Amino acid sequence: MDQKEIDLEAIGKIIWKWKTKIVLFVFIVTSLSIGISLLLPKWYKAQAVVLSPGSSDTAISPMTNILGNLGLGGVMGGDGNVFRYLAIIKSRSLRESVIRKFNLVQHYKSKNEELALEKLDKYIYFEVGDENQVVISIIDKDQDLVADITNYMIYCLDSLNIELSVSNARNNRIFMETRVNSIMDSLEFISQNLADFMKSKGILSLGDQVTAGVEQAAFMKSAIIQKEVELEVAQKSFGTNNPTVNLLKFELQSLKSKYKEFTSQNSVESLMPNFSEVPNLQLKLLKMQRQIEYYTRLIEYLGPMYEQQKFEEAKNIPTLQVLDKAIRPELKAKPKRATIVILVFLLSSIFAVTYAIIKESVYQK
């Protein structure tokens, strides 16, 4: 503790001894820093804030609903607009457009556009906020130009985003249009085949026709059995050569012939299908009906998606929500003169005191 007090006292004596030189050195260096800071060029900062339009839920809601009905409701992704914006801002096409619009090659006194691009990259800053807002900042020596550059970048960002969105929607629309037309052609072809098949086979409603045919066949079979009973009774009563017996035989033979013709007929006009062909007819009908149902479900699924892509392609509205446009900055962004002067004052003071202590230590030795 005593040694520390002696050291502090010794340091105080050294500072007092060198006070004039220390104050003079600090004053000169600080004055120079003030002069230099006044000579440094002023840089101005313009800032714009844009917000992603949330998500594309409204655009894909019809598709999502249909996917949900099909049990595929989790396949659609989330919002990637923020990353899309950052990618566009970093794109060479956007930066080249800015350079040519404001003649930044000459403004930055660059030899060519490539060097101007490198300088522009150093002056562009962007960040993503907590609410997914994109903050775009640009610094420049021209107080009037910096806001115009920033707002033009927002304009280019919006234009390129619209172009990419419309291009993507156009490609999707063309693909879906081709697919929908193909499905419609297939559906029309299968439907026509079904109509031709039913017409050629005399089918109106196969189930109802089979039911009616079975009832008619059962009625005819019942009539045959009844006539056989009458014939047997007549034979026992009148003998085999009786005219009544012969008449009953003729009637029975006619009923059997009609029954055989009915159960094996192929006539379309009868509207009664051949019972032996019913399984094959039913199989062919089910196959065609399933194909029609399949293509119909595809149209129900792709139809809203196709219409949505036509809407997305047709719309041409700003896709960015600009929360804050860049305005002409009134205050400079740099240099921070007060910070420079204070920092130089502190460093020069420390340097002067340290130099004095070291110098005295060398003399004492």
DOKE-752103 format. One line per 8 residues: number of its first residue (from 0); their letters; for each residue x, y, z of N, C-alpha, C. Coordinates in steps of 0.001 Angstrom, whole numbers, plus 500000, padded with zeros to 6 digits. Each point is the difference from the previous one (the first is absolute). Example, Ala and Ser with C-alpha at 12.3 -4.5 7.8 and 13.67 -1.06 7.14 Angstrom:
BEGIN
0 = as = 513190 494310 507800 499110 501190 500000 500900 501200 500000 ~ 499650 501050 499280 500820 501190 500060 499230 501090 500730
//
This chain:
BEGIN
0 = mdqkeidl = 500833 498790 500000 499167 501210 500000 500859 501248 500000 ~ 501057 500025 500812 500902 501153 500046 500737 500159 498694 ~ 500410 498848 499447 500728 500046 498724 499108 500560 498904 ~ 498698 499622 500048 499069 500493 498990 499834 501505 500114 ~ 499922 500513 501269 499871 501443 500190 501251 500717 499507 ~ 501176 499397 500243 501257 500607 499528 500018 500036 498482 ~ 499526 498896 499336 499975 499957 498546 499053 501035 499436 ~ 498829 500108 500585 499033 500992 499532 500530 501415 500194
8 = eaigkiiw = 500695 500176 501095 500576 501317 500257 501088 500309 498987 ~ 500793 498976 499685 501068 500189 499018 499420 500290 498621 ~ 498926 499275 499662 499360 500231 498699 499411 501399 499941 ~ 499397 500422 501133 499438 501342 500046 501066 501070 499825 ~ 501160 499763 500609 501101 500962 499862 500474 500056 498551 ~ 500057 498844 499341 500455 499968 498600 499018 500759 499122 ~ 498709 499731 500216 498983 500691 499186 500070 501504 500237 ~ 500190 500396 501266 500089 501442 500303 501227 500617 499349
16 = kwktkivl = 501095 499241 500007 501225 500487 499400 499846 500171 498503 ~ 499291 499062 499356 499835 500009 498542 498667 500627 499576 ~ 499345 500641 500926 498643 500453 499702 499929 500913 498784 ~ 500955 500871 499860 499963 500938 498880 500120 499271 498672 ~ 500960 499089 499944 500209 499246 498767 498814 499071 499717 ~ 499457 499406 501079 498855 499097 499814 498805 500768 499468 ~ 499715 501137 500647 498846 500802 499572 500208 500505 498581 ~ 501220 500423 499692 500279 500503 498659 499836 498910 498955
24 = fvfivtsl = 500523 498805 500305 499904 498874 499059 498539 499609 499780 ~ 499255 499880 501109 498587 499609 499886 499219 501060 499230 ~ 500324 501260 500280 499283 501097 499314 500276 499975 498499 ~ 501263 499807 499647 500360 499987 498576 499345 498828 499275 ~ 500121 498797 500626 499435 498804 499350 498479 500109 499904 ~ 499356 500463 501063 498542 500137 499980 499562 501040 498978 ~ 500765 501096 499926 499680 501037 499018 500124 499461 498582 ~ 501056 499222 499792 500168 499385 498682 498837 499053 499685
32 = sigislll = 499565 499241 501001 498885 499070 499764 498729 500761 499650 ~ 499816 501156 500664 498825 500810 499670 500094 500503 498561 ~ 501177 500469 499635 500177 500494 498640 499823 498908 498967 ~ 500571 498844 500277 499886 498885 499046 498558 499531 499890 ~ 499313 499921 501158 498603 499547 499965 499118 500961 499212 ~ 500379 501293 500066 499238 500984 499228 500252 499863 498500 ~ 501180 499487 499659 500341 499820 498593 499460 498698 499415 ~ 499650 499051 500877 499492 498718 499504 498663 500205 499300
40 = pkwykaqa = 499769 499282 498899 498726 500159 499266 498822 499487 500834 ~ 498878 500631 499794 498782 499580 500699 499307 498876 499223 ~ 499565 499011 500743 499268 498890 499420 498580 500012 500567 ~ 499033 499753 499102 498597 500031 500410 499381 498616 499788 ~ 499052 499689 500853 499388 498670 499978 498497 500133 499782 ~ 499497 499264 499004 498553 499924 499744 499543 498563 500259 ~ 498811 499874 500533 499531 498676 500429 498541 499810 499608 ~ 499698 498803 499527 498615 499630 499658 499685 498670 500659
48 = vvlspgss = 498735 499835 500358 499566 498773 500670 498845 499405 499208 ~ 500136 498743 499615 498934 499300 499276 499601 498779 500799 ~ 498752 499633 499832 499450 498869 500741 499509 498960 499025 ~ 500304 498758 500303 499490 498910 499179 498484 499972 500107 ~ 499302 499709 498882 498531 499980 500051 499466 498815 500761 ~ 500717 499525 500993 499526 498901 500845 500383 498670 499415 ~ 499112 499395 499331 500254 498711 499373 499098 499868 498801 ~ 500220 498974 499260 499212 499770 498789 498806 499108 500277
56 = dtaispmt = 499458 500065 501231 498890 499143 500354 498783 500240 499117 ~ 499735 501308 499691 498837 500291 499182 500137 499427 498608 ~ 501229 499913 499526 500222 499498 498643 499865 498499 499913 ~ 500306 499299 501081 500019 498542 499930 498867 499379 500784 ~ 499090 500834 500556 498941 499447 500823 499126 499003 499257 ~ 499619 500260 498704 499221 498975 499312 500752 498695 499888 ~ 501293 500081 499696 500793 498784 499880 500098 499298 501338 ~ 500182 500793 501093 500146 499416 501321 498738 499281 500412
64 = nilgnlgl = 498835 500600 499697 498736 499375 500355 499823 498678 499278 ~ 500347 499984 498709 499854 498762 499237 500975 498952 500499 ~ 501255 500438 500284 500977 499053 500530 499531 499436 501321 ~ 499350 500844 500819 499484 499517 501266 498939 498945 499789 ~ 499123 500209 498999 498970 499013 499714 500598 498680 499543 ~ 501174 500088 499365 500663 498786 499523 500953 499416 501021 ~ 500067 500625 501198 500894 499491 501033 501433 500425 499837 ~ 500229 501083 499242 501370 500464 499763 500179 501410 500526
72 = ggvmggdg = 499329 500337 501060 499949 501367 500470 501279 500520 500556 ~ 501067 499390 500192 501190 500590 500594 501145 500212 499048 ~ 499726 499850 498713 501129 500012 499063 500404 501385 499560 ~ 499135 501008 500204 500345 501341 499537 500884 500675 501021 ~ 501007 500754 499534 500982 500602 500880 499559 501322 500573 ~ 500921 500675 500710 499707 501258 500652 500444 501178 499156 ~ 500159 501124 500692 500307 501250 499320 501502 500151 499838 ~ 500468 500199 498743 501421 500227 499750 500242 501331 499333
80 = nvfrylai = 499055 500948 500180 500114 501286 499308 501222 500794 500447 ~ 500312 499960 501304 501125 500790 500520 501298 499560 499345 ~ 500233 498709 499947 501228 499497 499374 499996 500286 498499 ~ 498830 499992 499408 499887 500332 498577 500404 501447 499770 ~ 499547 500905 500877 500352 501417 499872 501501 500208 500128 ~ 500596 499343 500989 501440 500161 500203 500773 499506 498780 ~ 499546 498903 499429 500668 499470 498810 499897 500975 498835 ~ 498835 500632 499849 499822 500965 498907 500875 501219 500216
88 = iksrslre = 500062 500476 501255 500829 501175 500297 501467 499725 499673 ~ 500446 498784 500261 501392 499649 499743 500271 499701 498537 ~ 498948 499918 499199 500176 499594 498607 500769 501054 499209 ~ 500755 499528 499066 500805 500894 499161 499110 500872 499113 ~ 498907 499427 499507 499130 500761 499105 499430 501234 500686 ~ 499611 499872 501261 499468 501157 500721 501082 501047 500214 ~ 501172 499583 500413 501076 500960 500273 500472 500688 498716 ~ 500059 499254 498914 500386 500615 498727 498963 501027 499553
96 = svirkfnl = 498723 499704 500240 498950 500956 499662 500160 501298 500790 ~ 500361 499887 501275 500212 501187 500834 501196 500810 499484 ~ 501067 499304 499672 501211 500683 499516 499725 500763 498713 ~ 499262 499391 499088 499724 500664 498727 498980 501128 500163 ~ 499051 499814 500887 498982 501021 500210 500619 501306 500516 ~ 500934 499896 500935 500574 501197 500629 501442 500280 499557 ~ 500446 499280 498962 501347 500217 499459 501042 499941 501123 ~ 499952 498920 500774 500874 499887 501162 501460 499735 499621
104 = vqhykskn = 500242 499574 498771 501396 499823 499563 500718 501339 500067 ~ 499343 501016 499504 500574 501340 500069 499915 500566 501413 ~ 498890 499717 500674 499802 500527 501360 501065 499478 500952 ~ 500331 498713 499873 501023 499406 500862 501410 500173 499434 ~ 500081 500627 498819 501277 500206 499330 500721 498666 499784 ~ 499225 499033 499547 500540 498664 499735 500379 499885 498525 ~ 500899 499087 499720 500458 499812 498632 498981 499238 499160 ~ 499248 499117 500647 499022 499207 499256 498853 499619 500936
112 = eelalekl = 499036 499323 499421 498798 499633 500754 500297 498974 501087 ~ 500953 499129 499756 500342 498973 500982 500516 500624 501287 ~ 500878 501001 499868 500526 500680 501188 498896 500798 500693 ~ 499085 500550 499216 498878 500721 500594 499094 499054 500792 ~ 499851 498783 499498 499228 498994 500733 500633 499701 501350 ~ 501310 499857 500028 500697 499719 501255 499805 501135 500996 ~ 500062 501238 499529 499801 501137 500900 498559 500050 500502 ~ 499058 499753 499103 498599 500025 500402 499724 498956 501078
120 = dkyiyfev = 500629 498830 499862 499813 498951 501006 500433 500459 501386 ~ 501035 500836 500053 500496 500482 501290 499042 501006 500645 ~ 499147 500604 499186 499137 501062 500507 498559 499534 500225 ~ 499722 498740 499715 498645 499457 500196 499991 499146 501270 ~ 499019 500239 500827 499824 499210 501226 498533 499568 500072 ~ 499778 498759 500380 498631 499546 500203 499970 498989 501133 ~ 498874 499983 500683 499816 499097 501124 498531 499617 500098 ~ 499751 498914 500711 498643 499506 500197 499612 500244 501450
128 = gdenqvvi = 498870 500693 500202 499535 500314 501336 499262 498854 500658 ~ 499562 500237 501211 499311 498962 500773 498669 499605 499375 ~ 499373 500921 499292 498707 499727 499383 500135 499663 498516 ~ 501179 499548 499613 500284 499635 498607 499981 501196 499044 ~ 500145 501201 500540 500134 501151 499134 501440 500107 499514 ~ 500152 500393 498745 501321 500127 499391 500382 501483 500000 ~ 501128 500313 500645 500481 501373 500088 501155 500166 499023 ~ 499844 500905 499046 501018 500252 498980 500561 501395 500226
136 = siidkdqd = 501325 500080 500156 500659 501290 500246 501117 500198 498989 ~ 500189 501240 499593 501078 500365 499080 500650 501270 500519 ~ 501336 500043 499959 500722 501207 500373 500679 500577 498768 ~ 500078 501318 499968 500621 500676 498868 500350 501423 500416 ~ 500923 500574 499265 500407 501374 500295 498984 501017 499493 ~ 499190 499608 499045 499022 500914 499423 498720 499956 500843 ~ 499714 501080 500677 498852 500061 500896 498675 499878 499253 ~ 499962 500471 498773 498764 499971 499224 499822 498694 499223
144 = lvaditny = 501083 499310 499718 499948 498813 499146 499719 498723 500780 ~ 500426 499963 501253 499975 498744 500740 498573 499470 500181 ~ 499033 500881 500252 498612 499543 500159 499435 499495 498677 ~ 500354 500678 498897 499518 499568 498685 500528 498604 499656 ~ 501253 499753 500319 500581 498671 499736 499261 498938 500805 ~ 499749 500291 501276 499326 499033 500863 498593 499693 499499 ~ 499246 501036 499669 498630 499784 499522 499982 499288 498646 ~ 500996 500267 499171 500063 499301 498713 500318 498518 500206
152 = miycldsl = 500796 499700 500984 500266 498590 500310 498712 499294 500427 ~ 499163 500680 500781 498721 499419 500395 499124 499766 498773 ~ 500013 500979 499082 499229 499855 498771 500481 498796 499185 ~ 501317 499874 499865 500561 498861 499255 499688 498686 500693 ~ 500090 499995 501326 499669 498798 500764 498568 499575 499729 ~ 499094 500949 500030 498594 499694 499747 499792 499509 498567 ~ 500640 500679 499033 499835 499623 498595 500529 498600 499724 ~ 501193 499706 500504 500574 498677 499778 499191 498920 500699
160 = nielsvsn = 499482 500319 501168 499196 499023 500718 498713 499691 499241 ~ 499370 501040 499449 498800 499804 499194 500333 499174 498755 ~ 501113 500344 499351 500393 499277 498777 500243 498523 500276 ~ 500703 499721 501095 500267 498609 500345 498717 499267 500358 ~ 499124 500679 500752 498745 499370 500401 499126 499702 498790 ~ 499891 500982 499092 499177 499811 498813 500591 498924 499101 ~ 501325 499995 499881 500655 498977 499179 499756 498614 500563 ~ 500101 499889 501320 499752 498718 500643 498546 499577 499813
168 = arnnrifm = 499081 500965 500168 498587 499694 499815 499713 499619 498554 ~ 500676 500676 499053 499794 499680 498584 500443 498570 499696 ~ 501153 499626 500504 500484 498635 499776 499057 498976 500615 ~ 499535 500294 501224 499054 499091 500657 498692 499936 499222 ~ 499556 501169 499497 498743 500043 499258 500101 499191 498710 ~ 501120 500141 499286 500190 499249 498753 500019 498498 500266 ~ 500724 499610 501058 500054 498579 500347 498616 499474 500356 ~ 499293 500745 500862 498676 499541 500432 499003 500019 498850
176 = etrvnsim = 500122 501014 499122 499099 500077 498853 500175 498777 499096 ~ 501249 499630 499764 500271 498811 499182 499431 498756 500649 ~ 500194 499902 501320 499520 498823 500722 498476 499953 500029 ~ 499365 501142 500261 498540 500048 500050 499406 499649 498638 ~ 500564 500534 498927 499496 499694 498660 500151 498519 499686 ~ 501128 499430 500416 500205 498570 499773 498967 499171 500751 ~ 499737 500386 501243 499020 499269 500801 498596 500156 499421 ~ 499677 501217 499540 498687 500231 499401 499820 499155 498740
184 = dslefisq = 501050 499904 499190 499929 499157 498804 499788 498535 500372 ~ 500731 499541 501008 499847 498607 500444 498599 499754 500539 ~ 499491 500977 500775 498654 499851 500565 498947 499955 498899 ~ 500155 500850 499002 499044 500003 498889 500070 498693 499210 ~ 501224 499494 499811 500173 498748 499258 499360 498828 500731 ~ 500247 499891 501293 499433 498899 500790 498478 500119 500064 ~ 499498 501226 500157 498550 500197 500075 499330 499588 498696 ~ 500620 500336 498868 499438 499618 498700 500042 498489 499824
192 = nladfmks = 501092 499374 500437 500092 498536 499923 498907 499336 500836 ~ 499755 500553 501181 498954 499441 500858 498632 500132 499345 ~ 499754 501173 499400 498712 500204 499334 499836 499038 498824 ~ 501045 499834 499205 499934 499077 498858 499807 498562 500463 ~ 500686 499627 501063 499893 498637 500526 498575 499725 500486 ~ 499429 500934 500757 498647 499811 500520 498987 499956 498860 ~ 500245 500830 498972 499087 500002 498862 500061 498689 499238 ~ 501225 499481 499810 500154 498751 499242 499429 498802 500745
200 = kgilslgd = 499997 500051 501330 499504 498888 500803 498570 500231 500486 ~ 499416 501142 499625 498629 500281 500420 499887 500216 501494 ~ 501003 500618 500601 500010 500197 501453 499542 501418 500331 ~ 498970 500066 500818 499581 501282 500554 500421 500091 501458 ~ 499568 498985 500751 500425 499857 501390 500118 498521 500254 ~ 501255 499517 500003 500222 498563 500014 499337 499327 501201 ~ 500091 500600 501155 499411 499391 501200 498494 499869 499879 ~ 499355 501092 499564 498541 499955 499858 499587 499033 498901
208 = qvtagveq = 500784 499991 498918 499661 499103 498899 500152 498536 500416 ~ 501034 499674 500735 500192 498627 500470 498870 499602 500948 ~ 499621 500925 500885 498899 499705 500934 498700 499728 499236 ~ 499720 500852 499017 498780 499805 499209 500075 498696 499210 ~ 501188 499683 499479 500163 498760 499246 499812 498777 500852 ~ 500535 500037 501207 499844 498859 500909 498528 499805 500355 ~ 499288 501092 500248 498578 499900 500328 499212 499417 498830 ~ 500347 500475 498786 499299 499481 498824 500325 498524 499779
216 = aafmksai = 501263 499628 500175 500385 498592 499839 499297 499128 501039 ~ 499918 500515 501220 499313 499235 501052 498525 499824 499678 ~ 499374 501049 499446 498588 499904 499617 499809 498954 498905 ~ 500910 500032 498995 499891 499036 498906 500252 498584 500495 ~ 500961 499814 500908 500282 498673 500543 498809 499485 500796 ~ 499347 500899 500724 498814 499629 500753 498881 499558 499067 ~ 499868 500705 498864 498964 499630 499023 500292 498633 499388 ~ 501259 499685 499761 500388 498708 499452 499660 498885 500980
224 = iqkevele = 500341 500210 501248 499698 498979 501015 498496 499773 500105 ~ 499246 501099 499989 498542 499888 500076 499449 499224 498800 ~ 500568 500291 498803 499521 499319 498792 500391 498521 500035 ~ 501153 499679 500541 500406 498591 500133 499043 499243 500917 ~ 499564 500630 501049 499040 499357 500909 498676 499756 499284 ~ 499521 501011 499236 498751 499843 499256 500121 498859 498993 ~ 501149 499891 499311 500201 498953 499005 499991 498626 500645 ~ 500634 499889 501152 500067 498706 500684 498598 499565 500443
232 = vaqksfgt = 499213 500922 500492 498634 499692 500440 499134 499597 498802 ~ 500171 500749 498896 499209 499691 498800 500351 498636 499428 ~ 501250 499635 499996 500415 498695 499496 499396 498874 500825 ~ 499956 500170 501282 499423 498967 500860 498489 499928 499857 ~ 499398 501095 499653 498545 500036 499912 499491 499612 498613 ~ 500678 500473 498945 499492 499807 498645 500865 499111 499121 ~ 501166 499632 500457 500875 499206 499170 500964 500880 499214 ~ 500880 499341 499275 501062 500748 499354 499599 500577 498649
240 = nnptvnll = 498972 499466 499379 499644 500462 498668 498799 500931 499989 ~ 499595 500452 501097 498860 500901 500092 500381 501371 499453 ~ 499073 500659 499236 500305 501336 499467 500396 501007 501080 ~ 499339 499897 501157 500338 500940 501097 501446 499794 500449 ~ 500392 498720 500075 501384 499699 500401 500972 500522 498957 ~ 499674 499819 498731 500886 500510 498938 500134 501527 500044 ~ 498874 500657 500301 500044 501460 500115 500897 500446 501161 ~ 499891 499286 501126 500826 500345 501159 501487 499755 499705
248 = kfelqslk = 500251 498896 499232 501405 499745 499629 500552 501140 499140 ~ 499163 500455 499062 500448 501093 499131 500256 501285 500810 ~ 499114 500299 500938 500162 501196 500830 501263 499908 500863 ~ 500244 498786 500556 501188 499812 500836 501271 500164 499183 ~ 499970 499427 498775 501189 500139 499156 500252 501459 499633 ~ 498949 500748 499754 500155 501427 499681 500577 500772 501186 ~ 499517 499704 501216 500508 500686 501202 501482 499709 500200 ~ 500390 498733 499831 501407 499644 500170 500875 500688 498956
256 = skykefts = 499502 500066 498778 500773 500666 498948 500176 501489 500309 ~ 498930 500631 500438 500089 501418 500361 500931 500225 501189 ~ 499936 499098 500940 500868 500135 501181 501476 499868 499599 ~ 500283 499020 499134 501379 499804 499551 500482 501209 499210 ~ 499114 500515 499156 500362 501178 499215 500241 501210 500904 ~ 499150 500114 501021 500127 501159 500897 501309 499962 500796 ~ 500372 498827 500486 501194 499900 500848 501305 500021 499213 ~ 499917 499817 498676 501238 499995 499214 499996 501059 498906
264 = qnsveslm = 499058 500937 500072 499858 500972 498923 501151 501007 500010 ~ 500295 500540 498832 501005 501044 499834 499393 501249 499367 ~ 498692 500048 499951 499322 501109 499329 500102 501271 500841 ~ 500439 501093 499366 500095 501285 500690 498609 500558 500272 ~ 499064 499769 499052 498678 500575 500141 499262 499453 501203 ~ 500374 498826 500465 499287 499401 501132 500324 500678 501319 ~ 501149 500717 500046 500457 500684 501226 500236 499032 501148 ~ 500094 498724 499685 500297 498995 501018 501339 499362 499665
272 = pnfsevpn = 501033 500181 500828 501305 499441 499694 500014 498484 500093 ~ 500888 499421 499215 500211 498561 500075 500571 499659 501364 ~ 499298 499105 500712 500411 499709 501375 501421 499455 500084 ~ 500442 499259 498987 501354 499435 500021 501064 501079 499822 ~ 499597 501144 499424 500950 501087 499775 499997 501045 501107 ~ 499088 499888 500940 499871 501012 501058 501293 500216 500776 ~ 500729 498949 500435 501253 500244 500757 501023 500819 499202 ~ 500171 499642 498719 500961 500755 499181 499533 501435 499756
280 = lqlkllkm = 498700 500158 499764 499466 501349 499814 500213 500846 501258 ~ 499712 499374 501155 500160 500722 501261 501452 500403 500218 ~ 500944 499100 499671 501426 500280 500179 500454 501153 499099 ~ 499547 499978 498732 500393 501062 499078 499407 501349 500421 ~ 498766 499964 500441 499362 501235 500448 500718 500593 501214 ~ 500334 499145 500963 500694 500473 501199 501359 500590 499652 ~ 500704 499367 499065 501316 500485 499601 499896 501387 499375 ~ 499045 500165 499099 499831 501304 499356 499527 501050 500996
288 = qrqieyyt = 499099 499634 500892 499492 500948 500982 501096 500441 500969 ~ 500876 499051 500356 501118 500361 500880 500972 500943 499298 ~ 500248 499776 498725 500861 500908 499250 499394 501397 499931 ~ 498692 500057 499759 499325 501298 499963 500062 500682 501357 ~ 499784 499247 501066 500072 500574 501349 501411 500492 500312 ~ 501002 499236 499566 501402 500387 500236 500326 501327 499316 ~ 499643 500107 498726 500293 501230 499270 499165 501170 500526 ~ 498803 499715 500455 499163 501056 500584 500618 500547 501269
296 = rlieylgp = 500528 499108 500865 500651 500438 501226 501260 500812 499701 ~ 500725 499606 498941 501177 500772 499614 499617 501414 499565 ~ 498919 500109 499247 499540 501327 499577 499585 500828 501212 ~ 499323 499377 500964 499597 500715 501214 501219 500465 500791 ~ 501077 499241 499929 501218 500347 500726 500822 501067 499285 ~ 500198 499800 498686 500858 500915 499241 499280 501260 499538 ~ 498672 499940 499896 499259 501153 499516 500229 501265 500820 ~ 499786 499964 501329 500261 501209 500806 501454 500448 499953
304 = myeqqkfe = 500932 499048 499958 501414 500357 499914 500285 500705 498671 ~ 499407 499507 498942 500199 500613 498686 499430 501413 499968 ~ 498799 500183 500544 499395 501330 500039 500812 500949 500874 ~ 500544 499488 501110 500806 500846 500882 501275 500458 499305 ~ 500624 499110 499235 501215 500375 499290 499704 501021 498901 ~ 498834 499916 499377 499613 501017 499026 499817 501351 500678 ~ 499445 499976 501207 499837 501245 500756 501350 500578 500401 ~ 500898 499136 500484 501332 500454 500416 500777 500581 498821
312 = eakniptl = 499810 499408 498825 500701 500494 498812 499442 501346 499558 ~ 498691 500173 500164 499353 501213 499500 500227 501192 500908 ~ 500119 499772 501294 500092 501149 500906 501385 500628 499892 ~ 500036 501303 500106 501265 500744 499900 499946 501172 500978 ~ 499935 499652 501293 499897 501009 501046 501271 499968 500835 ~ 500332 501126 500679 501198 499993 500856 499918 498889 501040 ~ 501068 499256 500130 500012 498883 500940 500686 500358 501303 ~ 500578 501201 500071 500681 500415 501222 499124 500952 500796
320 = qvldkair = 500079 499881 501299 499357 500963 500867 501098 500908 500547 ~ 500080 501213 499478 501054 500931 500395 499539 500733 501260 ~ 500614 499660 501112 499646 500655 501249 500585 501400 500072 ~ 501253 500136 499606 500684 501300 500038 500785 500190 498712 ~ 499653 501037 499252 500807 500351 498836 501211 500814 500449 ~ 501043 499937 499202 501202 500774 500313 499724 501481 499755 ~ 500456 500836 500929 499850 501448 499865 501381 500648 500038 ~ 500062 501233 499546 501273 500735 499974 500520 500169 501428
328 = pelkakpk = 501191 499457 500303 500530 500104 501364 500457 501425 500302 ~ 499641 500496 501179 500415 501335 500414 501307 499973 500784 ~ 500259 498893 500676 501219 499870 500797 500930 498999 499345 ~ 501272 500244 500152 500995 499086 499420 500070 498720 500821 ~ 500364 498929 499333 500174 498727 500687 501416 499852 500535 ~ 500957 500530 499294 501389 500011 500416 500726 501108 499241 ~ 501156 500501 500519 500697 499531 501203 499377 500539 501290 ~ 500163 499282 501088 499548 500431 501316 501104 500858 500616
336 = rativilv = 499924 501311 499779 501092 500887 500413 500216 499983 501513 ~ 498928 500056 500737 500137 500019 501462 500682 498725 500484 ~ 499626 498879 499441 500612 498727 500397 501481 499992 499655 ~ 500325 500504 498805 501410 500036 499577 500825 500881 500934 ~ 499499 501209 500303 500749 500939 500843 500187 499443 501406 ~ 498934 499457 500576 500106 499443 501362 500983 498841 500029 ~ 499898 499122 498992 500894 498847 499950 501460 500435 499838 ~ 500262 500975 499131 501363 500504 499802 500509 500676 501268
344 = fllssifa = 499131 500760 500668 500390 500666 501249 500429 498980 501054 ~ 499219 498947 500164 500337 498985 501002 501288 499266 499632 ~ 500123 499610 498744 501193 499262 499586 501253 500867 500086 ~ 499895 501260 499600 501176 500884 500077 500390 500266 501448 ~ 499038 500109 500889 500299 500220 501418 500724 498788 500578 ~ 499473 498825 499703 500636 498770 500494 501415 499869 499440 ~ 500137 500290 498703 501314 499893 499382 500987 500994 500623 ~ 499561 501235 500216 500898 501028 500552 500438 499649 501413
352 = vtyaiike = 499068 499561 500850 500335 499636 501383 500931 498795 500007 ~ 499710 499020 499160 500847 498795 499947 501416 500366 499536 ~ 500070 500848 499007 501313 500437 499504 500785 500712 501094 ~ 499323 500871 500753 500687 500738 501062 500512 499059 501077 ~ 499207 499010 500398 500412 499048 501037 501192 499193 499521 ~ 499926 499496 498760 501116 499212 499470 501255 500846 499910 ~ 499867 501248 499551 501157 500884 499855 500657 500253 501340 ~ 499231 500263 501036 500550 500235 501335 500656 498749 500533
360 = svyqk = 499449 498833 499736 500578 498734 500477 501378 499804 499348 ~ 500120 500325 498746 501308 499869 499318 501020 500952 500578 ~ 499603 501254 500292 500922 500977 500575 500475 499575 501371 ~ 499089 499462 500840 500392 499589 501363 500999 498862 499975 ~ 499905 499158 499003 500956 498900 499910 501365 500505 499539
//
